[in-house]
Amino acid sequence: FAKILAHAPYTLNACAEKEYIREFAYNTMLDDLKRMEFVPGNLYNFHPGSHVGQGIEKGIEMISNLLNSIMWKEQTTTVLLETMSGKGSEVGSKFEELREIIDRVELDDKMGVCLDTGHLNYSAFPDQTAFIKKAGKRLIALHIADNEGKTDQHMMPFGRGKIDFETVVRALRAVDYQGSESYRTGKYYRALQEVTLTGDPRTDIVNIALSQVGYQESAYIKELS
């Protein structure tokens, strides 16, 4: 079976200025990780948070401190930091910020990265290929979505968005990506029809996209594939 990719609540902020908000993140994430151990060996993804004016370094420090306080040596769950767009005071729009968090986590062998292609595309650093290359084996999961570069529209790939998924797939192949893939398609989402995964990133992305869209979009995607 494929690994379960669990997602922490969006309301968490591990680097909030207010202590009670950080405490809520601590309690929620610790409880989540304990529950994850009932299905060992899976993945737990979260948004790093927003430093709300305290500065990026302070945000990174708070996030890593929280992770050090909730992770334990015997846990089997891998914790993933998701890429963000960097809007407002979000932490995690650059791989360097995520790497600095990981470097400060004592149990860094239980840490990884989840690339949200949509978030990265409307950040100040939208180069998907560069991010994938830098992340390398730390890249454990993908949130696949497209947009026009201005907001998180959650479009299907190979459609009306601006992301060059041809390049994304080549970059994934170059690092021998073997991780999880999931679609963050928002209002464009339809119940996922049964798709047999081949293990080839391009083939799988195209086949799943085809299962999600209407007749006209399907014809367009087939031309690209």
Residue frames as qw, qx, qy, qz and C-alpha x, y, z in Angstrom:
[[0.000, 0.887, 0.462, 0.000, 0.00, 0.00, 0.00],
 [0.311, 0.622, -0.055, 0.716, 1.05, 3.62, -0.57],
 [0.308, -0.156, -0.546, 0.763, 1.97, 5.67, 2.47],
 [0.111, -0.846, -0.521, 0.012, -0.73, 7.76, 4.15],
 [0.303, 0.255, -0.051, 0.917, -0.08, 11.50, 3.77],
 [0.251, -0.751, -0.575, 0.205, -1.85, 13.18, 6.68],
 [0.215, 0.538, 0.054, 0.813, -2.21, 16.97, 6.79],
 [0.233, -0.327, -0.563, 0.722, -2.22, 19.04, 9.96],
 [0.104, 0.843, 0.511, -0.131, -5.03, 21.60, 10.39],
 [0.413, 0.590, 0.150, 0.677, -4.50, 24.83, 8.44],
 [0.312, -0.895, -0.124, -0.294, -5.26, 26.87, 11.57],
 [0.799, -0.443, -0.056, 0.404, -1.96, 25.96, 13.25],
 [0.322, 0.866, -0.211, 0.319, 0.86, 28.49, 13.55],
 [0.867, -0.236, -0.239, 0.369, 4.02, 27.08, 15.12],
 [0.490, 0.033, -0.109, 0.864, 5.75, 30.49, 15.08],
 [0.146, -0.830, -0.397, -0.364, 2.94, 32.77, 16.20],
 [0.109, 0.520, -0.355, 0.770, 3.77, 35.76, 18.34],
 [0.614, -0.439, 0.195, -0.626, 1.07, 34.87, 20.87],
 [0.107, -0.337, 0.913, -0.202, 1.95, 32.01, 23.20],
 [0.635, 0.151, 0.605, -0.455, -1.56, 30.50, 23.33],
 [0.740, 0.552, -0.158, -0.350, -1.54, 30.08, 19.51],
 [0.323, 0.537, -0.778, 0.043, 1.83, 28.30, 19.65],
 [0.357, -0.174, 0.820, -0.412, 0.53, 26.15, 22.50],
 [0.783, 0.329, 0.253, -0.463, -2.47, 25.14, 20.38],
 [0.633, 0.585, -0.480, -0.163, -0.07, 24.09, 17.61],
 [0.013, 0.440, -0.861, 0.256, 2.04, 22.13, 20.09],
 [0.550, 0.000, 0.689, -0.472, -0.92, 20.26, 21.60],
 [0.787, 0.448, 0.061, -0.419, -2.53, 19.51, 18.23],
 [0.557, 0.597, -0.570, -0.089, 0.61, 18.30, 16.49],
 [0.118, -0.367, 0.873, -0.299, 1.74, 16.17, 19.43],
 [0.670, 0.144, 0.562, -0.463, -1.68, 14.53, 19.58],
 [0.744, 0.552, -0.172, -0.334, -1.66, 14.00, 15.81],
 [0.336, 0.566, -0.752, 0.027, 1.77, 12.35, 15.89],
 [0.363, -0.179, 0.834, -0.376, 0.69, 10.00, 18.69],
 [0.759, 0.343, 0.341, -0.435, -2.36, 9.00, 16.64],
 [0.573, 0.635, -0.449, -0.258, -0.20, 8.47, 13.55],
 [0.054, -0.450, 0.885, -0.110, 1.67, 5.72, 15.39],
 [0.713, 0.128, 0.579, -0.375, -1.44, 3.53, 15.21],
 [0.826, 0.542, 0.152, 0.037, -0.60, 3.26, 11.48],
 [0.545, -0.622, 0.305, 0.472, 3.21, 3.20, 11.61],
 [0.544, -0.086, 0.539, 0.637, 5.57, 4.40, 8.92],
 [0.317, 0.752, 0.517, 0.258, 3.50, 7.12, 7.31],
 [0.347, 0.252, 0.062, 0.901, 3.75, 10.88, 6.62],
 [0.163, -0.800, -0.494, 0.300, 2.54, 13.96, 8.51],
 [0.374, 0.387, 0.226, 0.812, 2.60, 17.26, 6.61],
 [0.172, -0.811, -0.437, 0.348, 2.12, 20.78, 7.98],
 [0.284, 0.842, 0.069, 0.454, 2.36, 24.44, 6.99],
 [0.562, 0.065, -0.428, 0.705, 5.38, 25.88, 8.84],
 [0.246, -0.755, -0.482, 0.371, 3.55, 29.03, 9.90],
 [0.240, 0.802, 0.121, 0.533, 3.74, 32.84, 9.79],
 [0.534, -0.092, -0.417, 0.730, 6.18, 34.83, 11.92],
 [0.134, -0.874, -0.448, -0.130, 3.76, 37.82, 12.03],
 [0.058, 0.942, -0.102, 0.313, 6.45, 40.49, 12.11],
 [0.720, -0.639, 0.244, 0.119, 8.96, 38.76, 14.40],
 [0.121, 0.728, -0.618, -0.270, 11.32, 38.08, 11.49],
 [0.847, 0.254, -0.413, -0.219, 12.10, 34.99, 9.43],
 [0.385, 0.350, -0.772, 0.364, 14.94, 33.82, 11.72],
 [0.357, -0.165, 0.600, -0.696, 12.71, 34.02, 14.79],
 [0.830, 0.132, -0.030, -0.541, 10.03, 32.08, 12.94],
 [0.719, 0.333, -0.610, 0.009, 12.51, 29.36, 11.95],
 [0.087, 0.318, -0.766, 0.551, 13.75, 29.14, 15.54],
 [0.575, -0.072, 0.416, -0.701, 10.22, 28.75, 16.93],
 [0.862, 0.217, -0.237, -0.392, 9.24, 26.10, 14.39],
 [0.600, 0.333, -0.703, 0.189, 12.34, 24.00, 15.01],
 [0.131, -0.269, 0.694, -0.655, 11.93, 24.34, 18.79],
 [0.752, 0.004, 0.195, -0.630, 8.35, 23.10, 18.54],
 [0.841, 0.276, -0.432, -0.174, 9.41, 20.12, 16.43],
 [0.349, 0.358, -0.763, 0.409, 12.14, 19.24, 18.92],
 [0.335, -0.185, 0.589, -0.712, 9.54, 19.28, 21.70],
 [0.797, 0.117, 0.185, -0.563, 7.03, 16.93, 20.02],
 [0.790, 0.381, -0.462, -0.130, 9.18, 14.37, 18.18],
 [0.669, -0.533, 0.503, -0.127, 10.67, 11.32, 19.85],
 [0.084, -0.512, 0.811, 0.269, 13.32, 8.78, 18.93],
 [0.358, 0.082, 0.930, 0.000, 10.99, 5.79, 18.53],
 [0.541, 0.566, 0.250, -0.570, 8.40, 7.49, 16.31],
 [0.562, 0.117, 0.710, 0.409, 7.95, 5.97, 12.86],
 [0.345, 0.852, 0.393, -0.021, 6.16, 8.94, 11.26],
 [0.486, 0.081, 0.182, 0.851, 8.08, 11.25, 8.93],
 [0.017, 0.808, 0.346, -0.476, 7.20, 14.93, 9.47],
 [0.490, 0.390, 0.420, 0.657, 7.05, 17.07, 6.33],
 [0.050, -0.580, -0.113, 0.805, 7.43, 20.84, 5.94],
 [0.499, 0.643, 0.553, 0.175, 5.24, 22.13, 3.12],
 [0.322, 0.083, 0.208, 0.920, 6.37, 24.85, 0.74],
 [0.071, 0.766, 0.498, -0.400, 4.46, 28.10, 1.08],
 [0.434, 0.761, 0.284, 0.390, 3.97, 31.13, -1.16],
 [0.471, -0.057, -0.199, 0.858, 5.63, 33.55, 1.28],
 [0.130, -0.662, -0.319, -0.666, 2.64, 35.89, 1.26],
 [0.548, -0.801, -0.044, -0.238, 2.36, 38.01, 4.35],
 [0.179, -0.731, 0.633, -0.180, 4.93, 36.63, 6.78],
 [0.990, 0.005, 0.022, -0.141, 4.75, 32.94, 5.78],
 [0.308, -0.621, 0.705, 0.151, 7.86, 30.86, 6.39],
 [0.654, -0.002, 0.751, 0.091, 8.88, 28.32, 3.77],
 [0.620, 0.734, 0.069, -0.268, 8.74, 29.87, 0.31],
 [0.386, 0.711, -0.588, -0.013, 12.42, 29.00, -0.23],
 [0.905, -0.043, -0.413, 0.089, 14.08, 25.63, 0.26],
 [0.379, 0.378, -0.508, 0.675, 16.80, 27.35, 2.27],
 [0.432, -0.421, 0.284, -0.745, 14.25, 28.28, 4.94],
 [0.936, -0.160, -0.107, -0.294, 12.94, 24.71, 5.15],
 [0.785, 0.242, -0.456, 0.343, 16.48, 23.32, 5.23],
 [0.071, 0.477, -0.484, 0.730, 17.40, 25.63, 8.11],
 [0.728, -0.348, 0.166, -0.567, 14.43, 24.32, 10.10],
 [0.971, 0.040, -0.233, -0.033, 15.44, 20.72, 9.37],
 [0.551, 0.432, -0.495, 0.514, 19.07, 21.42, 10.29],
 [0.189, -0.451, 0.470, -0.735, 17.91, 22.58, 13.73],
 [0.871, -0.228, -0.025, -0.435, 15.75, 19.50, 14.38],
 [0.388, -0.530, 0.749, -0.090, 17.56, 16.91, 16.48],
 [0.637, 0.120, 0.762, 0.006, 15.78, 13.97, 14.82],
 [0.307, 0.590, -0.284, -0.691, 16.35, 15.27, 11.31],
 [0.003, -0.113, 0.940, 0.323, 16.27, 11.74, 9.89],
 [0.148, 0.501, 0.837, -0.162, 12.52, 11.86, 10.55],
 [0.171, 0.713, 0.127, -0.668, 12.06, 15.09, 8.56],
 [0.444, 0.233, 0.646, 0.576, 11.30, 15.79, 4.91],
 [0.132, 0.332, -0.074, -0.931, 9.72, 18.29, 2.53],
 [0.426, 0.553, 0.715, 0.009, 6.40, 18.41, 0.67],
 [0.110, -0.119, 0.341, 0.926, 6.47, 20.49, -2.52],
 [0.353, 0.689, 0.562, -0.293, 3.17, 22.25, -3.20],
 [0.446, 0.205, 0.457, 0.742, 3.63, 23.26, -6.83],
 [0.009, -0.820, -0.450, -0.353, 0.79, 25.77, -6.63],
 [0.446, -0.847, -0.094, 0.272, 2.17, 27.55, -3.56],
 [0.578, -0.323, 0.313, 0.681, 5.62, 27.80, -5.11],
 [0.394, 0.464, 0.528, 0.593, 4.26, 29.12, -8.43],
 [0.032, -0.873, -0.237, -0.426, 2.89, 32.32, -6.90],
 [0.628, -0.656, -0.047, 0.416, 5.82, 32.87, -4.55],
 [0.090, 0.924, -0.286, -0.240, 8.78, 35.15, -5.18],
 [0.146, -0.508, 0.824, 0.202, 10.83, 32.03, -6.01],
 [0.823, 0.233, 0.184, -0.484, 8.68, 30.05, -8.49],
 [0.423, 0.524, -0.711, -0.204, 11.45, 27.93, -10.05],
 [0.931, -0.186, 0.109, -0.295, 10.12, 24.38, -9.51],
 [0.867, 0.334, -0.304, 0.212, 13.19, 22.73, -11.06],
 [0.212, 0.582, -0.516, 0.592, 15.62, 24.57, -8.80],
 [0.601, -0.444, 0.363, -0.558, 13.57, 23.68, -5.72],
 [0.989, 0.005, -0.029, -0.146, 13.39, 19.99, -6.65],
 [0.701, 0.457, -0.404, 0.370, 17.13, 19.87, -7.31],
 [0.042, -0.568, 0.516, -0.641, 17.94, 21.52, -3.97],
 [0.756, -0.326, 0.259, -0.504, 15.51, 19.32, -2.04],
 [0.310, 0.384, -0.868, -0.063, 16.81, 16.07, -3.56],
 [0.446, -0.149, -0.882, 0.046, 16.12, 13.11, -1.28],
 [0.057, 0.171, 0.567, -0.803, 14.48, 15.39, 1.28],
 [0.502, 0.087, -0.218, -0.832, 11.54, 15.68, -1.15],
 [0.189, 0.032, 0.958, -0.213, 9.09, 13.08, 0.17],
 [0.284, 0.587, 0.741, -0.157, 5.70, 14.27, -1.08],
 [0.077, 0.106, 0.384, 0.914, 4.04, 16.38, -3.78],
 [0.295, 0.631, 0.540, -0.473, 0.92, 18.50, -3.66],
 [0.297, 0.117, 0.601, 0.732, 0.16, 18.91, -7.34],
 [0.202, 0.815, 0.489, -0.234, -1.85, 21.94, -8.46],
 [0.417, 0.288, 0.304, 0.807, -1.58, 24.69, -11.05],
 [0.006, -0.840, -0.373, 0.393, -2.47, 28.40, -11.09],
 [0.469, 0.796, 0.166, 0.344, -1.88, 31.58, -13.07],
 [0.583, 0.193, -0.264, 0.743, 0.82, 32.82, -10.70],
 [0.125, -0.522, 0.066, -0.841, -1.27, 35.27, -8.69],
 [0.596, -0.337, 0.397, -0.612, -3.20, 33.15, -6.19],
 [0.212, -0.161, 0.962, -0.065, -3.77, 29.55, -5.13],
 [0.607, 0.169, -0.204, -0.749, -6.39, 28.59, -7.74],
 [0.561, -0.112, 0.800, -0.180, -5.98, 24.81, -7.33],
 [0.700, 0.491, -0.226, -0.467, -6.21, 24.00, -11.04],
 [0.947, 0.010, 0.302, 0.107, -5.40, 20.62, -12.53],
 [0.342, -0.524, 0.519, 0.582, -1.98, 20.32, -14.24],
 [0.260, 0.063, 0.750, 0.604, -1.58, 20.43, -18.02],
 [0.130, 0.749, 0.649, 0.020, -4.47, 22.87, -18.32],
 [0.160, 0.896, 0.210, 0.356, -4.97, 26.63, -18.08],
 [0.539, -0.805, 0.053, 0.242, -2.34, 27.34, -15.40],
 [0.270, 0.901, -0.340, -0.003, 1.19, 28.65, -15.88],
 [0.570, -0.540, 0.617, 0.060, 3.32, 25.81, -14.44],
 [0.566, 0.508, -0.592, -0.266, 5.43, 23.94, -16.97],
 [0.842, -0.301, 0.383, -0.232, 4.78, 20.40, -15.77],
 [0.866, 0.434, -0.198, 0.149, 6.97, 18.99, -18.52],
 [0.263, 0.653, -0.506, 0.499, 9.91, 20.61, -16.73],
 [0.592, -0.490, 0.417, -0.485, 8.62, 19.53, -13.31],
 [0.988, 0.013, 0.093, -0.119, 8.46, 15.89, -14.41],
 [0.711, 0.523, -0.337, 0.328, 11.98, 16.02, -15.86],
 [0.060, -0.653, 0.516, -0.551, 13.27, 17.46, -12.58],
 [0.801, -0.323, 0.326, -0.384, 11.52, 14.71, -10.60],
 [0.965, 0.235, -0.089, 0.071, 13.08, 12.07, -12.81],
 [0.434, 0.672, -0.428, 0.419, 16.51, 13.66, -12.38],
 [0.235, -0.514, 0.622, -0.542, 16.36, 13.20, -8.59],
 [0.378, -0.043, -0.922, -0.071, 14.75, 9.74, -8.95],
 [0.421, -0.206, 0.317, -0.825, 11.65, 10.87, -7.08],
 [0.361, -0.122, -0.920, -0.095, 9.83, 7.92, -5.48],
 [0.061, 0.092, 0.619, -0.777, 7.55, 9.72, -3.03],
 [0.215, 0.560, 0.747, -0.286, 3.88, 10.46, -2.54],
 [0.005, 0.135, 0.400, 0.907, 1.70, 12.35, -5.05],
 [0.077, 0.604, 0.739, -0.287, -1.61, 14.02, -4.24],
 [0.151, 0.476, 0.425, 0.755, -3.77, 16.56, -6.05],
 [0.084, -0.481, -0.453, 0.746, -4.82, 19.86, -4.43],
 [0.123, 0.267, 0.612, 0.734, -7.48, 20.79, -6.94],
 [0.154, 0.193, 0.325, -0.913, -10.04, 22.66, -4.86],
 [0.584, 0.408, 0.292, -0.638, -13.29, 23.45, -6.66],
 [0.528, 0.482, -0.549, -0.433, -11.95, 21.67, -9.76],
 [0.139, -0.249, 0.949, -0.137, -11.75, 18.36, -7.89],
 [0.799, -0.012, -0.261, -0.541, -13.93, 15.45, -8.90],
 [0.851, -0.325, 0.389, -0.140, -14.13, 12.05, -7.23],
 [0.006, -0.600, 0.749, 0.282, -10.95, 10.24, -8.22],
 [0.921, 0.219, -0.142, -0.290, -11.63, 7.47, -10.67],
 [0.869, -0.311, 0.335, 0.191, -9.56, 4.31, -10.34],
 [0.445, 0.817, -0.366, -0.023, -6.12, 4.91, -11.86],
 [0.953, -0.130, 0.005, 0.272, -3.37, 2.33, -12.05],
 [0.142, -0.918, 0.326, 0.174, -0.09, 3.98, -11.08],
 [0.866, 0.445, -0.171, 0.150, 2.87, 3.10, -13.28],
 [0.731, -0.468, 0.035, 0.495, 5.67, 4.55, -11.16],
 [0.445, 0.249, 0.248, 0.824, 6.59, 6.99, -13.93],
 [0.049, -0.471, -0.369, 0.800, 5.87, 10.55, -12.69],
 [0.210, 0.202, -0.337, -0.895, 4.80, 11.98, -16.06],
 [0.339, -0.187, -0.834, -0.392, 2.52, 9.07, -16.92],
 [0.255, -0.455, -0.777, 0.351, 0.91, 9.07, -13.49],
 [0.014, 0.402, 0.197, -0.894, 0.37, 12.85, -13.41],
 [0.290, 0.098, -0.506, -0.806, -1.23, 12.79, -16.87],
 [0.347, -0.254, -0.881, -0.198, -3.44, 9.75, -16.11],
 [0.177, -0.492, -0.667, 0.530, -4.72, 11.20, -12.85],
 [0.104, 0.328, -0.039, -0.938, -5.32, 14.58, -14.50],
 [0.306, -0.046, -0.701, -0.643, -7.33, 12.84, -17.21],
 [0.295, -0.381, -0.872, 0.084, -9.48, 11.18, -14.56],
 [0.155, -0.483, -0.480, 0.715, -10.37, 14.56, -13.05],
 [0.104, 0.378, -0.126, -0.911, -11.40, 16.76, -15.96],
 [0.652, 0.505, 0.345, -0.448, -14.09, 17.08, -18.58],
 [0.815, 0.389, 0.383, 0.192, -14.06, 16.02, -22.25],
 [0.407, 0.890, -0.057, 0.198, -12.53, 19.20, -23.73],
 [0.277, -0.822, 0.492, -0.076, -9.77, 19.40, -21.14],
 [0.837, -0.155, 0.518, 0.087, -9.07, 15.69, -21.62],
 [0.743, 0.605, 0.180, 0.224, -8.48, 16.26, -25.33],
 [0.123, 0.929, -0.281, 0.208, -6.05, 19.08, -24.50],
 [0.565, -0.614, 0.548, -0.056, -4.14, 16.97, -21.97],
 [0.892, 0.136, 0.409, 0.135, -3.87, 14.07, -24.41],
 [0.555, 0.798, -0.058, 0.226, -2.26, 16.40, -26.95],
 [0.142, -0.852, 0.460, -0.203, 0.36, 17.37, -24.35],
 [0.713, -0.390, 0.578, -0.074, 1.02, 13.80, -23.33]]
